[in-house]
């Protein structure tokens, strides 16, 4: 296992334990993060997101595999199982991640998953009906970013 594969393994092993501080240490200070919900987060925003998600995780478990990395780029597959906080509904989210590295740390992290499948699990009937729509995507993103902004403010991230 090379150094970058070790960083990815450390990141997801820490997430399994909800150890957000170790997760943050795997990120470069100039990191960028994007997924279908949290888009174009930079630096402390990305670090704060993992802190928030780890603290709010209910009935949470995570598995990861298929870690591959070169000196500059990497990838992994991970699956998170949890109860979505707003509805209490069980979610099994299957995610493919890609990474870029700088100075031995993650500088860019992109997660890809099926948003409509996620909304069907997390939101139930409204996700089935509207999860594919731009309206629903925008509403979920807006709600998530509002929560992240409040978390950042309340927890002294600057």
N, C-alpha and C positions, 0 to 999 in steps of 0.2 A: 504494500500500500504506500503510495507516494504522499508527500506532504499535503498536497491539496485534497486528496481523498481523505486524509486524516482530519482536515479542517471540516469537511462536509460531514464526516462521521461524528465528530465532536459536536457539531451544530445540532444534528438530529438526536443524538444521544442525550444532549442537554434538554432538548424540547420534550423528549419522552419523560423527563423528570420535572418538567416545567421550570427549568433552571434558566431563566431569561438572562441573567448576568453573564453566564458562560456563552449563551447564544450571541449576545451583543459583542463579546470579545472576539468572536469569529468574524465579525464585520469590520471592514476598514471604516475609518471616520467619514470617508466620502462615498459610502455605499449608496447605491440606488436599488430600490425594490419595486416590483410591479406584479400584480396578479389581477384577475378580473374584477375584484372588489377594491383593493387598495392599489391605486395606480400612481406611478411616478413619485414614490416616497423617496426622500433624500436624507442621508445622514441620521440625525437623531430621530426623525420621524419614523424611519424604518426600524430603528432600535426600539423605540417606544412602542411600536405596533406589536412586536414579539413580547414585550413586557406585559402589555395589556391583554393579549391573547392568552398568555400563560397564566396570568392571574384569574382570568374569567373562565378558563377551561373547566367544564363540568363533565363528569363521566368520560374522561378523556383517555384515549390510548392512541399510540402512534407506532407505525412500523415503517421502515425504510429499507431500500435495497437498490441494486443496479447502480452503485456509485462508480463513476468513472471520471477521471480528471487528468489533464495535462498540466503543465506549468501555468498556463494562462486561462484555461476554461475547464468546466466540469458539468456533470449532470447527475441527477438522482431521481428515483421514484419514491414517493412516500404516500402513505394513507393515514388519514386522521379519522378517528371515530369519536364522536362527542355529541352531547346534547346542545342544540342551538339555544343560546340564552334567551332570546326573545320569545320562542315558542315552546321550548322544552322538547322539540322533536329531535329524534336521532338522525345524525348525519354520518355518512361514510363517504368522505371526500378523497378521491384518487387524484394525485397531483404529480405532474412531471415538472421538475425544477432544472433550470440551467443557471450556471454560475460563471463569472469571470473573476480573476484573482489579481491582486496588486499587493506587493510586499508581503506575500504569504497569507493574505486575508481576502475575504469575499468583498469585492468592490461592486459587483452587479449580481442581482438575484432576481430571476423571473420565474414565477410559478404559473403553470397552465393547468386549468381544469374546466370541466363542462359546467358552465354557469347555470344553464337551464336545469340540468340534473341536480345541481346543488339547491336551487330554489325549490324544486319539487320536494326534496327531502326536508329542507329547513323551514319552508313556509307552508307546505301542504297544498290545499286547494288553490290558493291564490298563486302559488308558484307553478302549479300545473297549468292554470289558465293564462298567466301573464309572465312567467319566468323567462320566456324567450324575447319579450318585448323590450324596446329601448326604455320605455317608461319604468319598468320594473328594475332594469339594470341601473338606471340613473338613481332611482329611489334607494336601492340597496347601497350603492356607492356613497350617496349623500349621507345616509344614516350612519354608515361605517366611519366616514371621514369626520362627521360631527362628533361621534364618540371618541375617535382618536384625538381630535383637537382638545376636547375636554380633558381626556386622560393626560395629555402632554402638559396642559396648563396646571392640572391638579397635582402632578408629580414632579414639577420643577424641571422639565426638559426645556432647554432654550435653544 
